[in-house]
């Protein structure tokens, strides 16, 4: 009878998780079960079964989470207009909670005593995974090898793999840390670590053309939203996954969605990375254009505050928290009339508006027109300005009076 503990490893087949199976078996009396999440990384995951077993895993789950990822994480964040530090569209951040959620479900079903992840002790992902596990399985043990083993760098990890004949997808010459899903592709490490280095986009980019190499003719795209959710692309009704996949191709071809950011990590340090988010950048632009038309001033301005807080919570791994859920409830209430068409022109890395229409538009052409109208009495503005400027007038009169003394 096998009395070994069972550990569940969040497995990608990358450098870290490739060596963790062997390391766990060397340091614990355990069986290792692996789970690989398909969140749209565009890679064939089936070969991971053989790779995981050759590395000593008992078995591997491959979980298709794409639909849930889009509908329960991507679209709620899009509706919130959440952008971290004015640049980052949170591609890695909101993928971690859904992966951790499925890890918890499998760990419980398999009677595992611990969940293991390959996140480093310097990064944000350790927090995102572990906060989700604590929220959904508070008694589950968590093992993070990067915080306890003697391996100190990616170079050490490569050496460890080579010494044990563990196949890995990187070399010391191509040592970028990448994370890809349906929403984006991130690049970190190697020469990008210094903010003084210009990225070699010709070598680095995988989803996007450089703007210089993008087509010389603009491309028009039209999106239709219902209550803040994109449901049609160029007149074609699509599910969320298919819509994002098609927008990634369109945006990538036109050099849309490349950012270079030195961001503030949750753990206190700054980190430089390059992100490719072609489809997501188009969706954020279009959604914002529609909100300009459909949200009243006070709601739009207050939602800007909520958007910033929402982005911080997603970045910090606080998806399964009462406040994030409350913010989403507010956001959903703002989206009831965010329905309509947005047409855009894409050209060499840029997006420009080409027309927005909605049955819920708050733009009144007759009211705002510079032409003659019968709905606005311009004399009304005099009283408004007198009252609006009254505090300034009172202050100025006081200062004049004091100068005369």
C-alpha positions in Angstrom: 0.0 0.0 0.0 1.4 3.4 -1.0 1.5 5.7 2.0 3.3 8.5 0.2 1.9 12.0 0.3 0.6 13.4 -2.9 1.6 16.9 -4.1 0.0 18.7 -6.9 2.3 20.9 -9.0 1.2 23.8 -11.2 3.1 22.6 -14.3 3.8 24.4 -17.5 6.8 22.4 -18.9 9.0 25.5 -18.6 12.3 25.7 -16.9 11.2 26.0 -13.3 8.4 23.4 -13.3 10.5 21.0 -15.4 13.1 20.6 -12.6 10.6 20.9 -9.7 9.3 17.3 -10.2 12.7 15.8 -9.8 13.6 18.2 -7.0 10.4 17.2 -5.0 11.1 13.5 -5.4 14.7 14.0 -4.3 13.7 16.0 -1.2 10.2 14.6 -0.1 8.7 11.1 0.1 5.9 12.0 -2.2 4.1 11.3 -5.5 3.8 14.3 -7.8 0.7 15.0 -9.8 0.9 17.8 -12.3 -1.7 20.2 -13.7 -1.2 22.2 -16.9 -3.7 24.9 -17.6 -4.7 25.8 -21.1 -5.4 29.5 -21.0 -4.8 30.0 -24.6 -1.0 30.0 -24.8 -1.2 28.6 -28.3 1.1 25.6 -27.7 0.4 21.9 -28.1 0.1 20.7 -24.6 -0.4 17.0 -25.2 3.3 16.2 -25.4 3.6 17.4 -21.8 2.0 14.1 -20.6 5.1 12.2 -21.7 7.5 14.9 -20.6 6.0 15.1 -17.1 6.0 11.3 -16.7 9.6 11.0 -17.8 10.5 13.6 -15.2 8.8 11.4 -12.5 5.2 12.7 -12.3 2.5 10.2 -11.4 0.1 11.8 -13.9 -0.7 15.1 -15.6 -4.0 16.9 -15.9 -4.4 19.3 -18.9 -7.3 21.6 -18.2 -9.0 23.7 -20.9 -9.8 26.9 -19.0 -10.0 29.3 -21.9 -13.8 30.0 -21.9 -13.8 30.5 -18.1 -10.7 32.6 -18.3 -12.3 35.0 -20.8 -15.8 35.2 -19.4 -15.0 35.2 -15.6 -11.7 37.1 -15.5 -10.8 38.9 -18.8 -14.2 40.5 -19.5 -14.9 41.6 -15.9 -11.5 43.4 -16.0 -12.2 44.9 -19.4 -15.5 46.2 -18.2 -13.7 47.8 -15.2 -11.3 49.5 -17.7 -8.6 48.3 -15.3 -5.0 49.2 -16.3 -2.1 48.9 -14.0 0.2 51.9 -13.9 -1.4 53.3 -17.0 0.2 50.7 -19.3 -0.2 47.1 -18.2 -3.4 45.3 -19.2 -2.9 42.6 -16.6 -2.5 39.6 -18.8 -0.5 37.4 -16.4 -2.2 38.9 -13.3 -5.7 37.6 -14.0 -4.6 34.3 -15.4 -3.2 33.2 -12.1 -6.4 33.1 -10.0 -8.2 30.9 -12.5 -5.2 28.5 -12.6 -5.0 28.4 -8.8 -8.7 27.8 -8.5 -8.5 24.7 -10.7 -5.4 23.6 -8.8 -7.4 23.7 -5.6 -10.3 21.7 -7.1 -7.9 18.9 -8.4 -5.9 18.8 -5.2 -9.0 18.2 -3.2 -10.3 15.6 -5.6 -6.9 13.8 -5.5 -6.5 14.0 -1.7 -3.3 16.0 -2.1 -1.7 17.4 1.0 0.2 20.2 -0.7 0.1 22.4 -3.8 3.4 23.3 -5.3 4.2 26.2 -7.6 7.3 27.4 -9.5 7.1 31.1 -8.8 10.2 32.9 -7.5 10.4 34.6 -4.2 10.9 38.0 -6.0 7.8 37.9 -8.1 4.1 38.7 -8.0 2.8 35.3 -9.1 3.6 33.7 -5.8 1.2 36.1 -4.1 -1.5 35.6 -6.8 -1.4 31.8 -6.5 -1.2 31.6 -2.8 -3.9 34.2 -2.0 -6.3 32.2 -4.2 -5.3 29.0 -2.5 -5.8 30.5 0.9 -9.2 31.9 -0.1 -10.5 28.6 -1.5 -8.6 26.0 0.6 -7.3 27.6 3.7 -5.9 24.4 5.2 -3.9 23.4 2.1 -0.1 23.3 2.5 1.8 25.4 -0.1 5.4 24.6 -1.2 7.4 27.1 -3.1 10.8 25.6 -4.0 12.3 28.9 -5.1 12.1 30.0 -1.5 13.8 27.0 0.0 16.1 25.3 -2.5 19.8 26.0 -3.2 19.2 27.1 -6.8 19.7 30.8 -6.9 19.3 31.8 -10.5 17.9 30.7 -13.9 21.5 29.7 -14.8 21.6 27.4 -11.8 18.3 25.9 -12.8 19.6 25.3 -16.3 22.7 23.6 -14.8 20.5 21.5 -12.5 18.4 20.3 -15.5 21.4 19.5 -17.7 23.0 17.5 -14.9 19.9 15.3 -14.7 19.1 15.2 -18.4 15.8 17.0 -17.8 14.6 18.5 -21.1 14.0 22.3 -20.8 12.8 24.9 -23.3 15.5 27.5 -22.7 19.3 27.9 -23.0 21.7 30.3 -21.4 21.8 32.2 -24.7 18.0 32.5 -24.9 17.1 33.1 -21.3 14.0 35.3 -21.5 11.3 34.5 -19.0 8.0 34.5 -21.0 4.4 34.0 -20.0 1.8 33.6 -22.7 -2.0 33.2 -22.7 -4.9 34.1 -24.9 -4.7 37.8 -23.8 -0.9 38.6 -24.0 2.7 37.5 -24.1 5.2 38.9 -21.6 9.0 39.0 -21.9 11.3 39.6 -18.9 14.9 38.9 -17.9 18.1 38.7 -19.9 19.0 42.1 -21.5 15.6 43.5 -20.6 16.6 43.7 -17.0 18.3 47.0 -17.6 15.9 49.8 -18.4 18.7 51.4 -20.3 18.7 48.8 -23.0 16.4 49.2 -26.0 14.5 46.0 -26.6 15.5 44.2 -29.8 12.0 43.9 -31.1 13.0 42.1 -34.2 14.3 39.2 -32.1 11.9 39.6 -29.1 8.3 39.9 -30.5 6.2 36.8 -31.1 2.6 38.1 -31.5 3.2 41.5 -33.1 4.9 43.0 -36.1 7.0 46.0 -35.3 5.2 49.2 -36.3 7.9 49.7 -39.0 7.1 46.4 -40.5 3.3 46.7 -40.3 1.3 47.2 -43.5 1.5 50.6 -45.2 -2.2 50.7 -45.5 -4.6 51.2 -42.5 -7.0 48.5 -41.5 -10.5 49.2 -40.2 -12.2 47.0 -37.6 -15.6 47.3 -36.0 -16.7 45.9 -32.6 -20.2 45.6 -31.1 -20.6 45.5 -27.4 -23.6 44.4 -25.3 -23.5 45.7 -21.7 -19.8 46.2 -21.9 -19.0 42.8 -23.4 -17.7 42.5 -27.0 -19.9 40.1 -28.9 -19.3 40.9 -32.6 -16.3 41.6 -34.7 -16.8 43.1 -38.1 -20.4 42.1 -38.0 -19.7 38.5 -37.1 -21.1 37.1 -33.8 -18.3 35.4 -31.9 -17.7 33.8 -28.5 -15.1 35.6 -26.4 -12.3 33.2 -27.1 -12.7 33.3 -30.9 -13.1 37.1 -30.9 -9.9 37.7 -28.9 -8.0 35.2 -31.1 -9.1 37.0 -34.3 -8.3 40.4 -32.8 -4.8 39.2 -31.8 -4.1 38.3 -35.5 -5.5 41.7 -36.7 -3.8 43.7 -34.0 -0.5 41.8 -34.2 -0.2 42.3 -38.0 -0.6 46.1 -37.5 1.9 46.4 -34.6 -0.8 47.2 -32.0 -0.3 46.6 -28.3 3.5 46.6 -27.6 4.5 48.2 -24.3 7.7 48.6 -22.4 7.3 49.2 -18.7 9.4 49.3 -15.5 6.5 48.5 -13.2 6.2 48.4 -9.4 6.0 44.8 -8.2 3.9 44.0 -5.2 7.0 42.8 -3.3 8.5 46.2 -3.4 11.0 46.2 -6.3 10.7 47.5 -9.8 10.7 45.1 -12.7 11.2 45.9 -16.4 9.3 43.9 -19.0 7.9 44.0 -22.5 4.3 43.0 -23.1 2.4 42.2 -26.3 -1.4 42.6 -26.0 -2.6 43.2 -29.6 -6.3 42.1 -29.3 -6.7 43.4 -25.7 -5.4 46.8 -26.6 -8.0 47.1 -29.3 -10.8 46.0 -26.9 -9.7 48.4 -24.2 -9.7 51.3 -26.7 -13.1 50.4 -28.2 -14.7 49.9 -24.8 -13.5 53.2 -23.5 -14.8 55.0 -26.7 -18.2 53.5 -26.0 -18.1 54.6 -22.4 -17.3 58.2 -23.4 -20.6 58.1 -25.3 -22.8 56.2 -22.9 -21.8 57.1 -19.3 -22.8 60.3 -17.6 -20.0 62.5 -16.3 -20.2 61.7 -12.6 -20.4 57.9 -13.2 -17.5 58.0 -15.7 -15.3 60.1 -13.4 -16.0 57.9 -10.4 -15.4 54.8 -12.4 -11.9 56.1 -13.2 -11.2 55.8 -9.5 -12.7 52.3 -9.3 -10.7 51.3 -12.3 -7.4 52.1 -10.7 -8.2 50.3 -7.5 -9.6 47.3 -9.5 -6.3 47.1 -11.4 -4.2 47.2 -8.2 -6.3 44.4 -6.7 -6.0 42.2 -9.8 -2.2 42.9 -10.0 -1.9 42.1 -6.3 -3.7 38.7 -6.6 -6.7 39.9 -4.6 -9.3 38.5 -7.0 -11.2 36.3 -4.4 -11.8 39.2 -2.0 -15.0 40.9 -0.8 -13.8 44.3 -2.1 -13.0 43.0 -5.7 -16.4 41.4 -5.8 -18.0 44.6 -4.6 -16.1 46.7 -7.2 -17.3 44.2 -9.9 -20.9 44.7 -8.8 -20.5 48.5 -9.2 -18.8 48.0 -12.6 -21.6 45.8 -13.8 -24.2 48.4 -12.8 -22.3 51.0 -14.9 -22.3 48.7 -18.0 -26.1 48.4 -18.4 -26.1 50.9 -21.2 -22.6 50.4 -22.6 -24.0 48.9 -25.8 -23.2 49.9 -29.4 -20.7 49.9 -32.3 -17.2 51.2 -32.3 -15.2 51.5 -35.5 -11.4 52.0 -35.4 -8.6 52.5 -37.8 -5.4 50.6 -37.1 -2.1 51.8 -38.6 1.5 51.0 -37.7 1.0 50.6 -34.0 -1.7 53.3 -33.6 -5.5 53.1 -33.1 -7.7 56.0 -34.0 -11.5 56.3 -33.8 -13.6 56.0 -37.0 -17.0 56.4 -35.5 -19.0 55.3 -32.4 -22.8 54.8 -32.3 -25.2 53.6 -29.6 -28.9 53.7 -28.9 -27.9 54.7 -25.4 -25.7 57.6 -26.4 -25.9 60.6 -24.1 -24.6 62.9 -26.8 -27.4 65.2 -27.9 -26.5 66.7 -31.3 -29.1 69.5 -31.1 -28.0 70.4 -27.6 -24.3 70.5 -28.3 -24.4 71.9 -31.8 -22.7 75.2 -32.6 -25.6 75.9 -35.0 -28.9 77.6 -34.1 -31.2 75.6 -31.7 -34.3 75.9 -29.7 -33.4 73.7 -26.7 -30.7 75.7 -25.0 -30.9 79.2 -23.6 -27.4 80.6 -23.6 -28.5 83.3 -21.1 -28.8 80.6 -18.4 -25.0 80.2 -18.3 -24.6 83.7 -16.8 -26.3 82.7 -13.5 -24.5 79.4 -13.5 -21.1 81.0 -13.8 -21.9 83.6 -11.1 -22.7 80.8 -8.6 -19.9 78.5 -9.7 -17.4 81.4 -9.4 -18.8 82.8 -6.2 -16.1 81.3 -3.9 -13.4 82.9 -6.1 -15.1 86.2 -6.0 -15.5 86.1 -2.2 -11.9 85.2 -1.7 -10.7 88.0 -4.1 -12.9 90.6 -2.3 -11.4 89.5 1.1 -7.9 89.9 -0.2 -8.6 93.3 -1.6 -10.1 94.4 1.6 -7.1 93.3 3.6 -4.7 95.1 1.3 -6.6 98.3 1.9 -6.1 98.2 5.7 
